[in-house]
Amino acid sequence: MIRIIKNFLPIPNNDSNPFFRYVSYIDLFGIFERDPFGNWMILKRFIILIAGVPSYWRLAVANKLKVEGAEYLEKLPNQNVYFISNHQTYFADVIAFYHIFCSVKWGFRNRVLPIALLAPRARTFYVAASETMKEGIIPKIFSLAGAILVERSWRAKGENVKRTLDTSAGDNVALGLKFGWVVSFPQGTTSPYAPIRKGTAHIIKDNNPIVVPVVIDGFRRAFNKSGLNYKKRNTEIKVKFKEPIYFSPDATVEEITEVVKNIIEQNMPERIARWKNEKV
């Protein structure tokens, strides 16, 4: 109970403005709180609430959301936690994470309940392709809920490309980690069993975060690629959190990349075979 109460207490921040820095010690409702990118947290909480109400129905009522391992999240610190997961849709995956994080804050563990949206966990960010979040009004609104935008150097508009590496991406993820939790999809695409991008390993090596592996399943069967439209209702959607891990400072980028591939289960031949059968 004490741990749950602590989840609702204000978290002092290092805002460059002295007023906002001092008031953060007593700002219980986060009215004057800003994230490291200058965005108002009160607006972010409002967007999570508004987007969360209809998405709860889509995830947990029209479909069957099953959460495992949420107990691992209860003792995590408020900063420098890096969630790495496989990826199946543009938005439904991330929205499910937000619902789970909010419910864990309220002490609901593996149950997702809409009441948690009234005081959501707002110190959460997710890494997303810039082009995806700029197409249409809904993605732009979702972006305000905590998107860390990156320019993919290998893919654009569904096609393979080669362009200059976005070096600012790592810096922005580092800012997000210093402030809260960051969700990342190391493959950088919704295509299953795609190679792991080494940028994830560099972020882990440079910031030494607590890494929480996540494996999701069922989103691709329940929703279309964007995650905004149904494909098949009454589908079991699974989100499994694994035990948090630490990487040795001596681990190489190649070693970290290989471990990431294994822990998010993107190298298992039997899963590849099952996915191919599902497409037929």
C-alpha positions as CSV (number, residue, x, y, z in Angstrom):
1,M,0.0,0.0,0.0
2,I,2.8,2.4,0.9
3,R,4.5,1.7,-2.5
4,I,1.2,2.5,-4.3
5,I,0.8,5.8,-2.4
6,K,4.4,6.8,-3.3
7,N,3.4,6.4,-7.0
8,F,1.1,9.4,-6.6
9,L,3.6,11.7,-4.9
10,P,5.3,14.5,-6.9
11,I,8.7,13.8,-8.3
12,P,11.2,16.6,-8.1
13,N,12.8,17.5,-11.4
14,N,15.8,19.4,-12.8
15,D,13.9,21.9,-14.8
16,S,16.1,24.8,-16.0
17,N,13.6,27.3,-14.7
18,P,14.0,27.7,-10.9
19,F,10.3,28.3,-10.4
20,F,9.3,25.0,-12.0
21,R,12.2,23.2,-10.3
22,Y,11.1,24.3,-6.8
23,V,7.4,24.0,-7.3
24,S,7.9,20.4,-8.5
25,Y,8.4,19.3,-4.8
26,I,4.8,20.2,-4.0
27,D,3.0,20.0,-7.4
28,L,0.9,17.0,-6.5
29,F,-1.2,17.1,-9.7
30,G,1.7,18.0,-12.1
31,I,0.2,21.2,-13.2
32,F,3.5,23.0,-13.6
33,E,5.5,20.0,-14.6
34,R,7.3,19.8,-18.0
35,D,9.2,17.0,-19.6
36,P,12.8,17.4,-20.8
37,F,11.5,18.3,-24.3
38,G,9.5,21.3,-22.9
39,N,6.1,19.6,-23.1
40,W,3.6,20.3,-20.4
41,M,2.8,17.1,-18.5
42,I,-0.8,18.1,-17.7
43,L,-1.5,18.1,-21.4
44,K,0.1,14.7,-21.7
45,R,-2.0,13.3,-18.9
46,F,-5.1,14.7,-20.6
47,I,-4.2,13.1,-23.9
48,I,-3.6,9.7,-22.2
49,L,-7.0,9.9,-20.6
50,I,-8.9,10.9,-23.8
51,A,-7.1,8.3,-26.0
52,G,-7.3,5.7,-23.2
53,V,-11.1,5.5,-22.8
54,P,-11.9,4.2,-26.4
55,S,-8.7,2.2,-26.6
56,Y,-9.5,0.3,-23.4
57,W,-12.7,-1.0,-25.0
58,R,-10.8,-2.0,-28.2
59,L,-8.0,-3.9,-26.2
60,A,-9.8,-5.4,-23.2
61,V,-13.5,-5.7,-24.2
62,A,-13.7,-6.2,-28.0
63,N,-10.5,-8.3,-27.6
64,K,-9.0,-10.2,-24.7
65,L,-5.9,-8.5,-23.3
66,K,-3.7,-10.8,-21.2
67,V,-0.8,-9.4,-19.2
68,E,1.9,-11.4,-17.6
69,G,4.9,-10.3,-15.5
70,A,3.5,-6.9,-14.5
71,E,4.8,-7.6,-11.0
72,Y,8.3,-6.9,-12.3
73,L,7.3,-3.3,-12.9
74,E,6.2,-2.5,-9.3
75,K,9.8,-2.1,-7.9
76,L,11.3,-0.3,-10.9
77,P,12.7,3.2,-10.3
78,N,11.0,6.2,-11.8
79,Q,13.9,6.9,-14.2
80,N,16.3,5.1,-16.5
81,V,14.1,2.1,-17.4
82,Y,14.3,0.8,-21.0
83,F,11.5,-1.5,-22.3
84,I,12.5,-3.4,-25.5
85,S,9.8,-5.3,-27.3
86,N,8.9,-6.9,-30.6
87,H,6.6,-4.8,-32.7
88,Q,3.3,-5.7,-34.5
89,T,1.3,-2.5,-35.1
90,Y,2.1,1.2,-35.3
91,F,-0.1,2.3,-32.3
92,A,-2.0,-0.5,-30.6
93,D,1.2,-2.0,-29.1
94,V,2.2,1.3,-27.5
95,I,-1.3,2.1,-26.3
96,A,-1.4,-1.3,-24.5
97,F,1.9,-0.4,-22.8
98,Y,0.4,2.8,-21.5
99,H,-2.7,1.1,-20.1
100,I,-0.5,-1.4,-18.3
101,F,1.9,1.2,-16.9
102,C,-1.1,3.2,-15.6
103,S,-2.7,0.1,-14.0
104,V,0.6,-0.9,-12.3
105,K,0.8,2.6,-10.9
106,W,-2.5,2.0,-9.2
107,G,-1.5,-1.4,-7.9
108,F,-3.6,-3.5,-10.3
109,R,-0.7,-5.6,-11.6
110,N,-1.8,-7.8,-14.4
111,R,-5.3,-6.3,-14.6
112,V,-6.0,-3.3,-16.8
113,L,-8.8,-1.1,-15.5
114,P,-9.9,2.3,-17.0
115,I,-10.0,4.0,-13.6
116,A,-6.2,4.1,-13.8
117,L,-6.4,6.7,-16.6
118,L,-7.6,9.3,-14.1
119,A,-4.1,9.6,-12.8
120,P,-1.9,8.0,-15.5
121,R,1.8,7.3,-15.4
122,A,2.9,10.2,-17.6
123,R,6.7,9.9,-17.3
124,T,6.6,7.5,-20.2
125,F,8.0,7.8,-23.7
126,Y,8.1,5.7,-26.8
127,V,10.4,5.7,-29.8
128,A,8.6,6.1,-33.1
129,A,9.4,6.8,-36.7
130,S,9.0,10.5,-37.5
131,E,7.2,9.8,-40.8
132,T,4.6,7.6,-39.1
133,M,3.7,10.2,-36.5
134,K,3.3,13.0,-39.0
135,E,0.7,11.3,-41.2
136,G,-2.7,12.5,-40.1
137,I,-4.2,14.2,-37.1
138,I,-4.5,11.1,-34.9
139,P,-0.8,10.2,-35.1
140,K,0.1,13.9,-34.3
141,I,-2.1,13.8,-31.2
142,F,-0.6,10.4,-30.1
143,S,2.8,12.0,-30.6
144,L,2.0,14.5,-27.8
145,A,1.6,11.6,-25.4
146,G,5.4,11.0,-25.4
147,A,6.8,10.1,-28.8
148,I,10.5,10.4,-29.3
149,L,10.7,10.8,-33.0
150,V,13.6,9.4,-35.0
151,E,14.4,9.5,-38.7
152,R,15.0,6.0,-39.9
153,S,18.1,5.7,-42.0
154,W,17.1,2.4,-43.6
155,R,13.4,2.7,-44.4
156,A,11.0,5.4,-45.6
157,K,7.4,5.1,-46.8
158,G,7.5,1.3,-46.8
159,E,10.7,1.1,-48.9
160,N,14.3,0.4,-48.1
161,V,16.5,3.5,-48.4
162,K,20.0,4.6,-47.4
163,R,20.3,8.0,-45.8
164,T,22.3,9.8,-43.1
165,L,22.1,8.4,-39.6
166,D,19.9,10.4,-37.2
167,T,22.5,11.0,-34.5
168,S,20.0,13.1,-32.4
169,A,17.9,10.0,-31.7
170,G,20.3,8.6,-29.1
171,D,20.5,11.9,-27.3
172,N,16.7,12.3,-27.2
173,V,16.3,8.7,-25.8
174,A,18.9,9.5,-23.2
175,L,16.9,12.6,-22.1
176,G,13.8,10.4,-21.9
177,L,15.6,7.8,-19.8
178,K,16.8,10.5,-17.3
179,F,13.2,11.6,-16.9
180,G,11.3,8.3,-16.9
181,W,10.6,5.1,-18.8
182,V,11.2,4.6,-22.5
183,V,9.6,2.0,-24.7
184,S,11.6,1.0,-27.8
185,F,11.1,-1.5,-30.6
186,P,14.6,-2.6,-31.6
187,Q,13.7,-3.9,-35.0
188,G,12.4,-0.5,-36.1
189,T,9.6,-2.1,-38.1
190,T,6.4,-4.1,-37.6
191,S,7.7,-6.9,-39.8
192,P,8.3,-10.0,-37.7
193,Y,11.8,-11.4,-37.2
194,A,13.5,-8.4,-38.8
195,P,17.1,-7.8,-37.7
196,I,17.8,-5.9,-34.5
197,R,19.1,-2.4,-35.1
198,K,22.4,-1.7,-33.4
199,G,21.1,1.7,-32.2
200,T,19.4,0.0,-29.3
201,A,22.6,-1.6,-28.2
202,H,24.4,1.8,-28.3
203,I,21.7,3.3,-26.1
204,I,22.0,0.5,-23.6
205,K,25.8,0.8,-23.6
206,D,25.8,4.6,-23.3
207,N,23.1,4.9,-20.6
208,N,23.3,1.6,-18.6
209,P,19.5,1.5,-18.0
210,I,17.5,-1.3,-16.4
211,V,16.3,-3.2,-19.4
212,V,12.9,-4.8,-19.3
213,P,12.3,-7.4,-22.2
214,V,8.7,-7.6,-23.5
215,V,7.2,-10.1,-25.9
216,I,3.8,-9.3,-27.4
217,D,1.5,-11.4,-29.5
218,G,-2.0,-11.2,-31.0
219,F,-1.9,-7.6,-32.0
220,R,-1.3,-8.4,-35.7
221,R,-4.3,-10.8,-35.7
222,A,-6.6,-8.4,-33.9
223,F,-5.8,-5.1,-35.7
224,N,-4.6,-3.8,-39.0
225,K,-1.0,-2.6,-39.5
226,S,-1.8,0.9,-38.0
227,G,-3.5,-0.7,-35.0
228,L,-6.4,1.7,-35.4
229,N,-8.8,-0.6,-37.1
230,Y,-10.1,-4.1,-36.2
231,K,-9.1,-7.1,-38.2
232,K,-10.6,-9.8,-36.0
233,R,-12.4,-9.2,-32.7
234,N,-12.4,-11.4,-29.6
235,T,-8.7,-12.1,-30.2
236,E,-6.4,-12.9,-27.3
237,I,-3.7,-10.2,-27.1
238,K,-0.7,-11.0,-25.0
239,V,1.8,-8.7,-23.3
240,K,4.5,-10.6,-21.4
241,F,7.1,-8.7,-19.3
242,K,10.2,-10.6,-18.5
243,E,12.5,-10.1,-15.5
244,P,14.6,-6.9,-15.8
245,I,18.2,-7.3,-16.7
246,Y,21.4,-5.3,-16.6
247,F,24.2,-5.4,-19.2
248,S,27.8,-5.4,-18.2
249,P,29.6,-2.1,-19.1
250,D,32.1,-4.4,-20.9
251,A,29.5,-5.9,-23.2
252,T,30.1,-5.1,-26.9
253,V,27.5,-3.7,-29.2
254,E,27.4,-7.0,-31.0
255,E,26.9,-9.0,-27.8
256,I,24.1,-6.7,-26.6
257,T,22.4,-7.0,-30.0
258,E,22.5,-10.8,-29.9
259,V,21.0,-10.9,-26.4
260,V,18.2,-8.4,-27.4
261,K,17.3,-10.6,-30.3
262,N,17.0,-13.6,-28.0
263,I,15.1,-12.1,-25.1
264,I,12.4,-10.6,-27.3
265,E,12.1,-14.0,-29.1
266,Q,12.8,-12.8,-32.6
267,N,15.1,-15.7,-33.6
268,M,13.0,-18.8,-32.9
269,P,12.4,-21.0,-36.0
270,E,9.2,-22.4,-34.7
271,R,7.7,-18.9,-34.3
272,I,8.8,-18.0,-37.8
273,A,7.1,-21.2,-39.1
274,R,3.9,-20.4,-37.2
275,W,3.8,-16.8,-38.5
276,K,4.2,-18.1,-42.1
277,N,1.3,-20.5,-41.5
278,E,-0.8,-17.6,-40.2
279,K,-0.3,-15.7,-43.4
280,V,-1.4,-18.5,-45.7
